[in-house]
Amino acid sequence: MRIVRKILASELRNVARSRWMVGYALLLLGFTSLLLRFGGTGERALLSLLNVVLLLLPLVSVMFGTLYVYNAREFIEMLLAQPVRRGALYAGLYGGVALPLVAAYLLGVGVPLLARGSEAPGYLAHCAMLLAVGTLLTLVYTAFALCVAVRIDDRARGLGAALLVWLVTTLLYDGIILGVATSLGQYPIEMPLLVMVFLNPIDLARVLLLLSLDISALMGYTGAVYARFFHGGGTILAFLMLIVCAATPLLVGYRWFLRKDF
């Protein structure tokens, strides 16, 4: 643990000094402040922030994480030449990238939301759900970033693969669900669609946020099915599934990292 803490502290210092990280936090801060100023408060502002959480956070997390690991390749090789366990190094790398991204998100989005406030019922609960889901999505896509960067040596191919992960989970996957729902609409496919939602972290996050705002009608004809399931205790299961979505690529990347010949 002592080695992990040293590596994590070193990575945190490096990432915290990054202009990209500061710019990311300021971008979120400015965007959130503008939405609260011109888009109103309460559910309307939170709904406007939904697209930021579902699109911008995964993109920044997966691309920044992948690029950072490639830039730190010489540092990784130097540490591996020392008596440092690969598991400790991998944990330090992940924490050193994920924690600053989470902090930038919480500061850039959470501070304006809490400072502005609202008298709407459940506003703080909605804010907490937004911050929690965004934090989990950041952890998920940072894990994807490490997985891609460890597996693919070529920087250009790795960045392309990271972008493909984002495209598939944010855009193409919804198209697949829509195609299935359209072509098999005459059959009872609610449960298969529910399973498909559970396999994609973006869809899980969208369902949790929309249901917390009690606007499940925006999810289409399956919204009633999702509402019944999630309001029946499925929210906890959805959070657990998001944790699994983060742990799976992280563990896969860890196995590749142990076997990789740097």
C-alpha positions in Angstrom: 0.0 0.0 0.0 2.9 2.4 0.7 4.1 2.0 -2.9 0.6 2.5 -4.2 0.2 5.7 -2.2 3.6 7.1 -3.5 2.7 6.3 -7.1 -0.8 7.7 -6.7 0.5 10.9 -5.1 3.0 11.3 -8.0 0.3 10.8 -10.6 -2.1 13.1 -8.8 0.5 15.9 -8.8 1.2 15.4 -12.5 -2.4 15.3 -13.6 -3.5 18.2 -11.3 -0.9 20.4 -13.0 -2.2 19.5 -16.4 -3.7 22.4 -18.3 -6.2 20.0 -19.9 -7.6 19.1 -16.4 -7.9 22.7 -15.3 -9.6 23.5 -18.6 -12.0 20.6 -18.2 -13.0 21.8 -14.7 -13.4 25.4 -16.0 -15.4 24.2 -19.0 -17.8 22.3 -16.7 -18.0 25.2 -14.3 -18.8 27.7 -17.1 -21.3 25.5 -18.8 -23.2 24.7 -15.7 -23.2 28.3 -14.6 -24.6 29.4 -17.9 -27.3 26.7 -17.8 -28.4 27.8 -14.3 -28.3 31.4 -15.3 -30.3 31.2 -18.5 -32.1 27.9 -18.3 -33.6 28.2 -14.9 -33.2 26.1 -11.9 -34.7 22.9 -10.7 -35.5 20.0 -13.0 -35.0 22.0 -16.2 -31.4 22.8 -15.4 -30.7 19.3 -14.3 -32.3 17.9 -17.5 -30.1 20.2 -19.5 -27.0 18.9 -17.7 -28.1 15.4 -18.6 -26.4 15.6 -22.0 -23.2 16.8 -20.5 -23.0 13.9 -18.1 -23.9 11.3 -20.8 -21.8 12.6 -23.7 -19.0 14.9 -22.5 -17.9 13.0 -19.4 -17.3 9.6 -21.1 -15.6 11.3 -24.0 -13.2 13.3 -21.9 -12.5 10.4 -19.5 -11.7 7.8 -22.1 -9.7 10.1 -24.4 -7.7 11.8 -21.6 -7.1 8.6 -19.8 -5.8 6.8 -23.0 -3.6 9.8 -24.0 -2.2 10.1 -20.5 -1.1 6.4 -20.3 0.6 6.7 -23.7 2.5 9.9 -22.5 3.5 8.1 -19.3 5.0 5.1 -21.1 8.6 6.0 -20.3 7.7 6.6 -16.6 5.9 3.2 -16.5 9.0 1.5 -18.0 11.3 3.2 -15.5 9.2 2.1 -12.5 9.0 -1.4 -13.8 12.8 -1.5 -13.9 12.6 -0.9 -10.1 11.4 -3.4 -7.4 7.8 -2.2 -7.9 4.9 -4.6 -8.2 2.8 -4.3 -11.4 -0.4 -4.4 -9.4 0.7 -1.4 -7.3 1.7 0.6 -10.4 -1.5 -0.2 -12.2 -3.6 0.9 -9.2 -1.6 4.1 -8.9 -2.1 4.9 -12.6 -5.8 4.3 -12.5 -6.3 6.4 -9.3 -4.0 9.1 -10.6 -6.2 9.6 -13.7 -9.6 8.8 -12.3 -9.5 10.9 -9.1 -8.6 14.2 -10.7 -11.3 13.7 -13.4 -13.9 13.0 -10.7 -12.7 16.0 -8.7 -13.0 18.3 -11.8 -16.5 17.0 -12.4 -17.6 17.5 -8.8 -16.2 21.0 -8.7 -17.3 22.1 -12.1 -20.9 20.8 -11.8 -21.5 20.3 -8.1 -20.4 23.7 -6.9 -22.7 25.8 -9.2 -25.6 23.5 -8.5 -25.3 23.7 -4.7 -24.4 27.4 -4.7 -27.4 28.3 -6.8 -29.8 26.1 -5.0 -33.5 25.7 -5.6 -36.7 25.5 -3.6 -38.0 22.7 -5.8 -38.8 19.6 -3.8 -36.1 16.9 -4.1 -33.6 19.3 -5.7 -30.7 18.2 -3.5 -31.6 14.5 -4.1 -31.6 15.1 -7.8 -28.3 16.9 -7.6 -26.8 14.0 -5.6 -28.0 11.5 -8.2 -26.5 13.6 -11.0 -23.2 13.8 -9.2 -23.1 10.1 -8.3 -24.0 8.9 -11.8 -21.4 11.3 -13.3 -18.7 10.0 -10.9 -19.4 6.4 -11.8 -19.4 7.1 -15.5 -16.0 8.8 -15.1 -14.7 5.7 -13.3 -16.1 3.4 -16.0 -14.6 5.2 -18.9 -11.2 5.8 -17.2 -11.1 2.0 -16.8 -11.9 1.6 -20.5 -9.0 4.0 -21.2 -6.4 2.0 -19.3 -7.7 -1.2 -20.9 -7.2 0.2 -24.4 -3.9 1.9 -23.7 -2.4 -1.3 -22.2 -3.7 -3.5 -25.0 -2.7 -1.4 -28.0 0.8 -0.1 -28.3 0.3 2.2 -31.2 -0.9 5.6 -30.1 -3.1 6.4 -33.1 -4.8 3.0 -33.1 -5.3 3.3 -29.3 -6.9 6.7 -29.5 -9.1 5.4 -32.4 -10.2 2.4 -30.3 -10.9 4.7 -27.3 -13.1 6.9 -29.5 -14.8 3.8 -30.9 -15.7 2.7 -27.4 -17.3 6.1 -26.8 -19.2 6.0 -30.1 -20.5 2.5 -29.6 -21.8 3.1 -26.1 -23.2 6.5 -26.6 -24.6 6.5 -30.1 -24.6 3.1 -31.9 -25.9 1.1 -29.0 -29.1 3.2 -28.8 -29.5 2.6 -32.5 -29.3 -1.1 -32.0 -31.9 -1.0 -29.2 -34.2 1.2 -31.4 -33.8 -1.3 -34.3 -34.7 -4.2 -32.0 -37.7 -2.4 -30.6 -38.9 -1.4 -34.0 -38.5 -4.8 -35.7 -39.8 -6.9 -32.8 -42.4 -4.5 -31.5 -45.2 -7.0 -31.8 -43.5 -9.4 -29.4 -43.1 -9.0 -25.6 -39.6 -7.7 -25.6 -39.6 -5.5 -22.6 -37.4 -7.7 -20.5 -34.8 -8.3 -23.3 -34.6 -4.5 -23.8 -34.2 -4.1 -20.0 -31.3 -6.6 -20.2 -29.7 -4.6 -23.1 -30.0 -1.4 -21.0 -28.2 -3.1 -18.1 -25.3 -4.0 -20.5 -24.6 -0.3 -21.4 -23.4 2.1 -18.7 -24.7 5.2 -20.7 -28.2 3.7 -20.8 -28.1 2.8 -17.2 -27.1 6.4 -16.3 -29.8 7.8 -18.5 -32.5 5.7 -17.0 -31.4 6.5 -13.4 -31.3 10.2 -14.1 -34.6 10.4 -15.9 -36.4 8.3 -13.3 -35.0 10.4 -10.5 -36.5 13.4 -12.2 -39.8 11.5 -12.7 -39.9 12.0 -16.5 -39.6 8.4 -17.7 -42.0 9.3 -20.6 -38.9 10.7 -22.4 -37.5 7.1 -22.6 -40.2 6.0 -25.1 -42.7 3.1 -24.8 -40.4 1.1 -22.5 -40.3 3.9 -20.0 -43.2 2.3 -18.0 -41.3 -1.0 -17.8 -38.1 0.8 -16.6 -40.1 2.8 -14.1 -41.8 -0.2 -12.6 -38.5 -2.1 -12.3 -36.3 0.7 -11.0 -38.8 2.1 -8.5 -39.2 -1.4 -7.2 -35.6 -1.6 -5.9 -33.8 -1.8 -9.2 -32.0 1.5 -8.5 -29.5 -0.2 -6.2 -29.0 -2.9 -8.8 -28.4 -0.3 -11.4 -25.7 1.3 -9.3 -24.1 -2.1 -8.7 -24.2 -2.7 -12.4 -22.4 0.5 -13.0 -19.7 -0.6 -10.6 -19.4 -3.9 -12.4 -19.1 -1.9 -15.7 -16.1 -0.1 -14.2 -14.6 -3.2 -12.5 -14.7 -5.4 -15.6 -12.5 -3.4 -18.0 -10.3 -2.5 -15.1 -9.6 -6.2 -14.2 -9.2 -7.1 -17.9 -6.7 -4.3 -18.3 -4.9 -5.4 -15.1 -4.5 -8.9 -16.6 -3.1 -7.5 -19.8 -0.8 -5.2 -17.8 0.6 -8.2 -15.8 1.5 -10.0 -19.1 2.6 -7.1 -21.1 6.2 -6.9 -22.3 7.2 -3.2 -22.1 
